[in-house]
Amino acid sequence: MEKPCWVRTLVVQLALCFALYFALHLGQPQNSVYNGRSESRPLDLYFISVRGGFRPLNQQTHLLKQLEKVAKTYKARFVVNVGELGEDDPLLQNLVSSPKVPWYANRVSKAHEEGGYFLKQVNVSYGKTLSIIGVNTGLLKDVLTGPLNETQNNQLHWLTRTLEETSGNWRIVVGFHPLAVCKEKDEEMEANQAFKTLQQILMKFEVNAYISGMDCSDQGSIGYIENPGPNVIGPFLSLFSNQRSILKRESVDGFLLHRVNSLELVTYFVTSDGEVVHRSILQQRGKEVM
């Protein structure tokens, strides 16, 4: 007996719906950053950090377009540029369009040049606060031995006062240089007196993470996150909080998308093509690893 007309119509409509669904998703990588919204929660806060510096114009434009697209998708509250040139960085000078989210940048300056640091505070949820503190590590990188000069001491005093006055649940410090000077193949690290003092300050005030523009470090109880540049090969994301997560990679350009809530800081490395190639989780102090 022939099926009723409405049954055939329903079957055809369902087949068209499935065909349309697969057509829309065909070619979209399973690990695309745009497939990750299901992990987010209503009270999650997002921000982005990116390694500054010079890139070929087409590569820079491609990266900025992807960054702005991700910022819009996840409603990122701000972007941190981890570079050496501060507001003169090529990424800040060549934004594809007028930025709808604020950008913050620290500067790497030489011995007696003040400035280059910043403080950004934002509410996360239920009275929880995220504090992002940028420091000028260029002032400190050449101090292997001997006393610090006045400018170097001024910055460390500013950082100490800032950490004393901020009681945020998440406190993240941003600096271009790692807290140790790496030698060949990351096998040895040369002690730097100023960076050692900086590390001691971070640990004293229980800073949760240190975001760097360069790799190589073992910060003890501090989460260490390195922003990869376009021509860097090596580990780009290391979290030290009773566990260690390191991803070795080839030279890939991209940026870090950070998701923050009252319990954890989740960091995704997003390539300039929108691929998530690694994820690491840093738990809030006193919380069990989930």
Secondary structure as GFF3:
##gff-version 3
##sequence-region A 1 290
A	DSSP	alpha_helix	5	25	.	.	.	ID=ss1
A	DSSP	three_ten_helix	33	39	.	.	.	ID=ss2
A	DSSP	beta_strand	45	51	.	.	.	ID=ss3
A	DSSP	alpha_helix	57	74	.	.	.	ID=ss4
A	DSSP	beta_strand	79	82	.	.	.	ID=ss5
A	DSSP	three_ten_helix	86	88	.	.	.	ID=ss6
A	DSSP	alpha_helix	90	93	.	.	.	ID=ss7
A	DSSP	beta_strand	103	106	.	.	.	ID=ss8
A	DSSP	beta_strand	118	123	.	.	.	ID=ss9
A	DSSP	beta_strand	129	134	.	.	.	ID=ss10
A	DSSP	three_ten_helix	137	139	.	.	.	ID=ss11
A	DSSP	alpha_helix	150	165	.	.	.	ID=ss12
A	DSSP	beta_strand	170	175	.	.	.	ID=ss13
A	DSSP	beta_strand	181	182	.	.	.	ID=ss14
A	DSSP	three_ten_helix	184	186	.	.	.	ID=ss15
A	DSSP	beta_strand	189	190	.	.	.	ID=ss16
A	DSSP	alpha_helix	193	204	.	.	.	ID=ss17
A	DSSP	beta_strand	209	212	.	.	.	ID=ss18
A	DSSP	beta_strand	223	226	.	.	.	ID=ss19
A	DSSP	beta_strand	237	238	.	.	.	ID=ss20
A	DSSP	beta_strand	254	260	.	.	.	ID=ss21
A	DSSP	beta_strand	264	271	.	.	.	ID=ss22
A	DSSP	beta_strand	276	283	.	.	.	ID=ss23
###
